[in-house]
Amino acid sequence: MKRNNIFSIFILLVSIAAINTGCKKYFDQNENPNLVQNPPINAMLSTATQKAALNTQRFASFNNYYAQYLASPSANGATDTYQITDNTTQWNNAYYAMADLADMIGKAQAAGATEHLGVAQLLMAYTLGLVADTWGSAPYTDAFATSGSLTPKYDSEEALYQTSLNLINESINNLKLTTATIKLDATSDLIHAGVRADWLRTAYGIQARFLNKISKKSTYNAAAVLTAVDNSYLPATKEASMAVFSGVNPWAQVAINNAGNLLDGWLSENFVNHMNGTTYGLFDPRLAKITDKTVDGIYIGTRNGEGNRPNTGANTLRNENYVSLSSPLTNRTSPLYIFTYAELKFIEAEAAFRLGASGRTRAYQAYLAGIRSNMDRLQVLLADREAYVNSTTVSVGEANLTLALIFKEKYAASYLSPESWNDMRRFDYQYKNFRLPLGAVLPTFIRRVAYPASERSKNGSNVPAEVPLSTPLWWDKP
């Protein structure tokens, strides 16, 4: 829900200043006397909802290079070419957020504030998922226990997944209750403006995402995924997003920096070709709502690992495509999306397809609905939307629907989402004409990220032994 009023920003900044960053154990060893040690629960709600959205962007800011939405303008860029990089910032921000959420859960439980408890449990599951889907095993049980350790042991990947699912289930149970002693405050809730029913729908949507993520496992249950989908969003207007910033949307800042020659936010050749007709022979009108044409009047991306095109020098001459300030997704006031109706429909399409013949009609309808929803969010003209959807390569008929088509369209609709890298790995990068980055240091596509230098320094005895970054995570293998 998009909300940019000055009062909301004021409340947000006050609440952030007021909140101690959580449990003073693993991640915050010293009390800061300038911070309020017992903040009101709605101040905690502001911080929790804002951090969830910002962490969504922070994780996407590096894993979107692996999904090849973005590419480095420098040849042999470390992230582009799968070199070991230090993502301490993302790790720390996730744990600071979870520390706040652990405090919020405790306060909500003590007060009987079941709505706040449900939100905190859901955002804890979501944030823990970002960590586990990036690094694999990570501290949780030992880190957030009352007697938490300064050097917490790591929970396994599978245990973290189950913990997230349990938290989501608890969240759903609490968000169903109507007897909360303290209600969600509309101004403090930067995602759903205090509407408990919207949080409940989002909880079911994120549950569907988690259940669908284990599609390679024998325990995958398509029917359970669809049950969660059925309890989630009905109208396309119900989505989880946040649009209250101390400055501008972080993706807009990337575009602003790029215009000032602090180069970042270049679009990958793979993604642009996916949309401009090169790969599939059909121009996708969403591309014009994502980026601007080059000085040559065309759409062209940067190959990952290759860097900017010859003769561009150190500056952007706008002969390649970049994150754009004109896009509904990346302008100064655009919201950051945590979970969308379009994603829900593609989850539904995939799960129904995996049911077999009995789910084929439902899968096809959800597949088309996902495309339309994403195009509407990008403000594509109705005529352009329908021309694309009704083309013979998109409206193939339910008998000709394939998983490849579902993943193809979900990839287009998931631009700048951190979840897209999970889909890449689940689909084994089997997108048409999807190439390894030029100069990749791995023989195959990347599957995980190396543990941060800060974690190896302060908790090295518990950090798992490093494995090749091509090693699949738990859910990424049968």
C-alpha positions in Angstrom: 0.0 0.0 0.0 1.5 3.3 -1.1 1.7 5.9 1.7 4.1 8.9 1.6 2.6 11.5 4.0 4.9 13.6 6.1 3.4 12.4 9.3 4.2 8.8 8.5 7.8 9.7 7.8 8.0 11.6 11.1 6.6 8.6 13.0 9.0 6.3 11.3 12.1 8.3 12.0 11.0 8.8 15.7 10.4 5.1 16.1 13.7 4.1 14.5 15.5 6.5 16.9 13.7 5.1 19.8 14.3 1.4 19.3 17.2 -0.5 20.7 18.4 -2.9 18.0 17.2 -5.9 19.8 18.7 -8.7 21.9 22.1 -7.6 23.3 23.8 -10.8 22.6 25.2 -12.0 19.3 24.6 -8.8 17.3 24.4 -6.0 19.9 26.7 -6.5 22.8 26.4 -3.0 24.4 23.4 -1.0 25.5 23.2 2.5 23.9 22.1 5.0 26.6 20.7 7.2 24.0 18.1 4.6 22.9 14.9 3.9 24.6 15.1 0.4 26.2 11.4 -0.2 26.3 9.8 1.3 23.1 6.1 1.2 22.5 4.9 -1.7 20.5 3.7 0.5 17.6 7.1 2.1 17.3 8.4 -1.4 17.0 5.8 -2.1 14.3 7.1 0.9 12.2 10.6 -0.3 12.4 9.7 -3.9 11.6 7.7 -3.1 8.6 10.2 -0.6 7.2 13.2 -3.0 7.7 11.3 -5.8 6.0 10.9 -3.8 2.8 14.4 -2.3 2.9 15.9 -5.8 3.4 13.9 -7.0 0.4 15.7 -4.4 -1.8 19.1 -5.0 -0.1 19.1 -8.7 -0.9 17.8 -8.1 -4.4 20.6 -5.6 -4.9 23.1 -8.4 -5.2 21.2 -11.5 -6.0 19.6 -9.8 -9.1 23.0 -10.1 -10.7 22.7 -13.9 -10.3 19.2 -13.8 -11.7 20.7 -11.6 -14.5 18.3 -8.7 -14.2 21.4 -6.6 -13.5 24.9 -6.6 -14.8 28.1 -4.8 -13.9 29.4 -2.1 -16.2 32.9 -3.3 -15.3 34.4 -6.3 -17.0 34.9 -9.3 -14.7 32.7 -7.8 -12.0 33.0 -9.9 -8.9 29.3 -10.5 -8.4 28.7 -11.0 -12.1 31.4 -13.7 -12.4 30.5 -15.6 -9.2 33.6 -14.6 -7.3 33.4 -14.7 -3.5 32.0 -11.4 -2.3 31.5 -10.0 1.2 27.8 -9.4 1.9 28.2 -8.4 5.5 25.8 -5.5 5.1 22.9 -7.7 4.1 23.7 -10.3 6.8 23.9 -7.6 9.5 20.8 -5.8 8.4 18.8 -9.1 8.4 20.0 -9.9 11.9 19.3 -6.4 13.3 15.8 -6.8 11.9 15.4 -10.2 13.5 16.7 -8.9 16.8 14.0 -6.2 16.7 11.4 -8.8 15.8 12.4 -11.1 18.6 11.9 -8.2 21.0 8.5 -7.4 19.4 7.4 -11.0 19.7 8.2 -11.0 23.4 6.5 -7.7 24.0 3.4 -8.8 22.0 3.2 -12.1 23.8 3.4 -10.4 27.2 0.7 -7.9 26.3 -1.7 -10.2 24.5 -1.2 -8.1 21.4 -2.0 -10.9 19.0 -2.1 -8.8 15.9 1.4 -7.4 16.5 2.5 -10.9 17.4 1.3 -12.3 14.1 3.0 -9.6 12.1 6.2 -10.0 13.9 6.2 -13.8 13.5 5.5 -13.4 9.8 8.3 -10.9 9.2 10.7 -13.1 11.2 9.9 -16.0 9.0 10.3 -13.8 5.9 13.7 -12.4 7.0 15.0 -15.7 8.1 14.1 -17.0 4.7 16.2 -14.3 3.0 19.2 -15.4 5.1 18.7 -19.2 4.6 18.0 -18.9 0.9 21.3 -16.9 0.5 23.8 -18.7 2.8 22.1 -21.9 3.8 22.7 -22.8 7.5 22.7 -19.8 9.9 22.3 -18.9 13.6 18.7 -18.8 14.8 17.8 -20.9 17.8 20.9 -20.2 19.8 21.0 -16.6 18.7 17.5 -15.7 19.8 17.2 -17.8 22.9 16.8 -15.9 26.2 20.3 -17.0 27.1 21.6 -16.4 23.6 25.3 -16.9 22.9 27.7 -14.3 21.6 28.9 -17.1 19.3 25.7 -19.0 18.4 25.6 -22.4 16.8 24.2 -22.7 13.3 20.8 -24.3 12.6 20.7 -26.5 9.5 19.1 -25.3 6.2 16.3 -27.7 6.6 15.7 -26.7 10.3 15.6 -23.0 9.3 13.0 -23.8 6.6 10.9 -25.6 9.1 11.3 -22.8 11.6 10.0 -20.3 9.1 7.0 -22.5 8.3 6.2 -22.9 12.0 6.4 -19.1 12.4 4.1 -18.6 9.5 1.6 -21.1 10.9 1.7 -19.3 14.3 1.4 -16.0 12.5 -1.8 -17.2 10.7 -3.3 -18.4 14.0 -2.7 -15.1 15.7 -3.8 -13.0 12.8 -7.1 -14.9 12.8 -7.9 -13.7 16.3 -10.0 -10.6 16.8 -9.4 -10.2 20.6 -6.1 -8.4 20.5 -5.5 -6.1 23.5 -3.8 -3.6 21.3 -4.8 -3.2 17.6 -2.4 -2.5 14.8 -1.9 1.2 14.3 -2.6 2.4 10.8 0.1 5.1 10.8 2.8 2.8 12.3 2.1 -0.1 10.0 4.0 0.9 6.8 2.9 -2.2 4.8 -0.8 -2.8 5.4 -1.9 0.4 7.3 -3.1 -1.6 10.3 -5.6 -3.9 8.4 -5.3 -7.2 10.1 -7.2 -9.1 7.3 -4.6 -7.9 4.8 -1.8 -9.2 6.9 -3.6 -12.5 7.1 -3.9 -12.7 3.4 -0.2 -11.9 3.0 0.7 -14.6 5.6 -1.1 -17.2 3.5 0.7 -15.9 0.4 4.1 -16.2 1.9 3.1 -19.6 3.2 2.3 -20.6 -0.4 5.7 -19.3 -1.5 7.5 -21.4 1.2 5.5 -24.5 0.4 6.2 -24.1 -3.3 9.9 -23.6 -2.8 10.5 -27.3 -2.1 9.3 -28.3 -5.6 12.3 -30.6 -6.0 11.5 -32.5 -2.8 9.4 -35.7 -2.5 7.5 -33.9 0.3 6.3 -31.2 -2.1 2.5 -31.0 -1.8 0.8 -29.0 -4.6 -2.6 -29.3 -3.0 -1.2 -27.6 0.2 0.3 -24.8 -1.9 -3.1 -24.2 -3.5 -4.9 -24.2 -0.2 -2.6 -21.4 0.9 -3.2 -19.6 -2.4 -7.0 -19.9 -1.9 -6.7 -18.1 1.5 -4.5 -15.3 0.2 -5.2 -12.3 -2.0 -8.5 -12.1 -3.9 -8.4 -8.7 -5.6 -5.2 -7.7 -7.3 -5.1 -4.5 -5.3 -4.1 -6.4 -2.2 -0.3 -6.6 -2.1 2.4 -6.2 0.5 4.5 -3.1 -0.2 6.0 -0.1 1.6 6.6 3.4 0.2 7.8 5.5 3.2 11.4 6.5 2.8 13.7 8.9 4.6 14.9 9.9 1.1 13.8 8.2 -2.1 13.1 4.6 -3.2 16.5 2.8 -3.0 16.2 1.7 -6.7 15.5 5.3 -7.7 18.7 6.2 -5.8 20.6 3.6 -8.0 19.2 5.4 -11.1 20.2 8.8 -9.7 23.7 7.6 -8.9 24.0 6.1 -12.4 23.1 9.4 -14.0 25.9 10.9 -12.0 28.3 8.3 -13.3 28.4 6.3 -10.0 27.8 3.3 -12.1 25.2 0.7 -11.0 21.8 -0.5 -12.1 22.7 -1.6 -15.6 20.3 -4.1 -17.1 21.5 -7.6 -18.1 21.6 -8.6 -21.7 19.8 -11.8 -20.7 16.9 -9.9 -19.2 16.6 -7.3 -22.0 16.7 -10.0 -24.7 14.0 -11.9 -22.7 11.8 -8.9 -23.2 12.8 -7.1 -26.4 11.9 -9.9 -28.8 15.4 -11.3 -29.3 14.9 -14.5 -27.4 11.2 -15.1 -27.9 10.3 -13.2 -31.0 7.7 -11.0 -29.3 8.3 -7.6 -27.8 7.0 -7.4 -24.2 5.5 -3.9 -23.6 6.6 -4.1 -19.9 10.1 -3.3 -21.1 9.1 0.2 -22.0 7.8 0.6 -18.4 11.0 -0.7 -16.9 13.7 1.1 -18.7 14.2 3.9 -21.3 15.3 3.4 -24.8 19.0 4.0 -25.5 20.3 7.0 -27.5 20.0 4.7 -30.5 16.3 4.2 -29.9 16.6 0.6 -29.0 16.6 -1.7 -26.0 20.0 -3.5 -25.4 21.5 -4.9 -22.2 25.0 -5.5 -20.8 26.3 -9.1 -20.8 27.2 -10.2 -17.3 31.0 -10.4 -16.9 31.7 -8.4 -20.1 31.1 -4.9 -18.8 30.0 -1.9 -20.9 30.1 -2.0 -24.6 33.2 -0.9 -26.6 33.8 2.9 -26.9 31.6 3.8 -24.0 34.6 4.7 -21.8 34.1 5.4 -18.2 30.8 7.3 -18.6 27.3 6.2 -19.5 26.5 7.3 -23.0 23.0 5.8 -22.7 23.7 3.3 -25.4 22.7 0.5 -23.0 19.7 0.1 -20.7 19.6 1.0 -17.0 17.3 1.1 -14.0 15.0 4.0 -14.8 13.5 6.9 -12.8 10.6 6.9 -15.2 9.4 3.4 -14.2 6.5 2.7 -11.9 8.8 0.3 -10.1 11.8 2.5 -9.6 10.8 6.2 -9.5 11.5 8.3 -6.4 8.2 7.4 -4.7 7.6 3.8 -6.0 6.8 1.3 -3.3 9.1 -1.7 -2.5 7.1 -4.9 -3.0 7.4 -7.8 -0.6 4.7 -10.0 -2.0 2.5 -9.3 -5.1 -0.7 -10.6 -6.5 1.2 -11.5 -9.7 3.6 -13.7 -7.8 0.7 -15.4 -6.1 -0.9 -16.3 -9.4 2.3 -17.7 -10.8 2.7 -19.8 -7.7 -0.9 -21.0 -8.3 -0.1 -21.7 -11.9 2.9 -23.8 -11.1 1.3 -25.8 -8.2 -1.8 -26.5 -10.3 0.3 -27.6 -13.2 2.2 -30.0 -11.0 -1.1 -31.6 -10.0 -1.3 -33.0 -13.6 -4.4 -33.1 -15.8 -6.8 -32.2 -13.0 -5.1 -28.8 -12.5 -4.4 -27.8 -16.1 -7.4 -25.4 -16.5 -6.6 -23.7 -13.2 -2.9 -23.5 -14.0 -3.6 -21.8 -17.4 -6.0 -19.3 -16.0 -3.6 -18.3 -13.2 -0.7 -18.1 -15.6 -2.6 -15.5 -17.7 -3.9 -13.7 -14.7 -0.3 -13.3 -13.4 0.8 -11.7 -16.6 -2.1 -9.3 -16.6 -1.6 -8.3 -13.0 2.0 -7.5 -13.5 1.3 -5.5 -16.6 -1.3 -3.5 -14.7 1.1 -2.8 -11.9 3.5 -1.5 -14.5 0.8 0.7 -16.1 0.9 -1.0 -19.5 -1.9 0.2 -21.7 -4.8 -2.2 -21.9 -4.5 -2.6 -25.7 -0.8 -3.4 -25.4 -1.5 -5.8 -22.5 -4.1 -7.7 -24.4 -2.1 -7.8 -27.7 0.7 -9.4 -25.8 -1.4 -11.8 -23.8 -3.4 -12.8 -26.8 -0.4 -13.5 -29.0 0.0 -17.2 -30.1 3.2 -17.6 -28.2 1.6 -16.5 -24.9 -2.0 -17.7 -25.2 -1.0 -21.2 -26.1 -4.1 -23.0 -24.8 -4.2 -25.0 -21.6 -3.2 -28.2 -23.4 0.1 -26.6 -24.5 1.0 -24.9 -21.2 4.4 -25.9 -19.9 6.5 -25.2 -16.8 8.9 -23.4 -19.0 6.2 -20.9 -20.0 5.2 -20.4 -16.4 8.8 -19.8 -15.3 9.4 -17.6 -18.4 6.5 -15.3 -17.5 7.2 -15.3 -13.8 10.8 -14.2 -14.6 9.5 -11.2 -16.5 7.1 -10.4 -13.7 9.7 -10.8 -10.9 12.1 -8.0 -12.0 13.9 -6.7 -8.9 12.5 -9.3 -6.6 15.0 -11.3 -4.4 12.7 -14.3 -4.8 13.6 -14.6 -8.5 17.0 -16.2 -7.7 15.1 -19.0 -5.8 13.1 -19.6 -8.9 16.2 -19.7 -11.1 17.7 -22.4 -8.9 14.5 -24.4 -8.7 14.2 -24.3 -12.5 18.0 -25.1 -12.8 18.5 -21.9 -14.9 16.7 -23.6 -17.8 15.5 -20.3 -19.4 15.9 -20.0 -23.1 19.3 -18.7 -24.2 20.4 -18.1 -20.6 24.2 -18.1 -20.6 26.8 -18.3 -18.0 28.5 -14.9 -17.3 31.5 -14.2 -19.4 34.6 -15.1 -17.4 32.6 -17.0 -14.7 34.9 -18.6 -12.1 32.4 -21.5 -11.7 31.8 -24.2 -14.3 28.1 -23.8 -13.8 25.5 -21.4 -12.3 25.9 -20.1 -8.8 23.7 -21.7 -6.1 24.7 -20.0 -2.8 26.8 -17.1 -1.3 29.9 -17.3 0.9 29.5 -16.4 4.5 30.4 -12.8 5.4 33.8 -11.8 6.5 32.3 -10.3 9.7 30.7 -13.6 10.6 33.9 -15.6 10.0 35.7 -13.1 12.2 33.4 -13.1 15.2 31.8 -16.5 15.1 34.3 -18.5 13.0 34.2 -21.6 15.2 30.6 -22.1 14.2 30.6 -21.0 10.6 30.3 -24.1 8.3 33.2 -25.1 6.1 33.0 -23.2 2.8 31.9 -25.2 -0.2 31.9 -24.3 -3.9 29.3 -21.6 -4.6 27.8 -24.0 -7.2 26.7 -26.4 -4.3 22.9 -26.5 -4.1 21.1 -25.6 -0.9 18.9 -28.2 0.8 15.7 -27.3 -1.0 17.6 -27.0 -4.3 18.1 -30.8 -4.7 15.9 -33.9 -4.5 
